[in-house]
Amino acid sequence: MSVIVLGIESSCDDTSAAVVKDGYLLSNVIASQQVHKDFGGVVPELASRAHELNIVPVVSRAIEMAGITSEQIDAIAFTRGPGLLGSLLVGTSFAKTLSIALDKPMVMVNHLQGHILAGFVRQYDKPVSEPSFPYLCLLVSGGNSQIVRVDSPVDYEILGQTIDDAVGEAFDKCSKMMGLGYPGGPVIDRLAKLGDPMKYTFAKPHIPGLDYSFSGVKTSLLYFVRDRMAEDPSFLENNKEDICASFQKTLIDILMDKLIKAAKQTGIREVTIGGGVSANSALRERVTLEGKKRGWNTYLPEFKFTTDNAAMIAVAGYFRYLAGERAPLDVAPVSRLADY
């Protein structure tokens, strides 16, 4: 018998709903919020208000596009956290209300684990190459940077993670400081393609084990630009492509050094990436090249599944539903990963 799962994602500034049937995607609707660009970052209060306006039409549209009725849904998967608490409250509250109205069970999903399983979103019109278990996932986003060992769709172990800023934060903050715009990742990636990645050198951290740190390289860039502009006010404008290329290469070097180390320590050759920063063209190219060099089987998520979306939440919820997991009606969202 088929299993149909509705997924709801509201962890940050995108309201999204998706429907999967036996793991195959029937619909995936996303409403993005443009208002945050004026502030150079996400404003939590504005995000939660926008979710309140968007969630009903987004969910309704997802069900309609899937060609099903709400009564055919077997389970409702929702993002419990981590993320912005106000935004998560909107999605969680809506999932509870729908669960009561339809008398359908809920399944809570860790937002990061959704990104880890983005490569398992199956599409009827497009074959998907899925990694075998166990595999390593380099999870890189605006708020998190982790290396995760995945032993099954519901069994994870964090091998290493950032001890300060995430790589996405480094992109965003440095882009904002340089006046390049928000979100910073796509802007820096675009400019980096026009620059020389070997032109400048920025400090790299020396963190033991598999943990990451991006605060130092971010500070290195900020002081570098400040000092050069004190000598030449036009320095940034005249050299922004080279600066972005060199900065991006430094971040990717840091990410890849630890991923290579994790692969050697575990002996795992199945490697994936996930999260918003996994859309970065230089990172995708580097992972592919390292895979060929080191005998890895590498898997890159489709660009449309790299950002926050409900398809990955629905798929993660589908696996958890099959594993017998159910969420109680008194479940509360959590903003921090440590509280999940």
Order of alpha helices (4+ residues) and beta strands (2+ residues): beta-beta-beta-alpha-beta-alpha-beta-alpha-beta-beta-beta-alpha-alpha-alpha-alpha-beta-alpha-beta-alpha
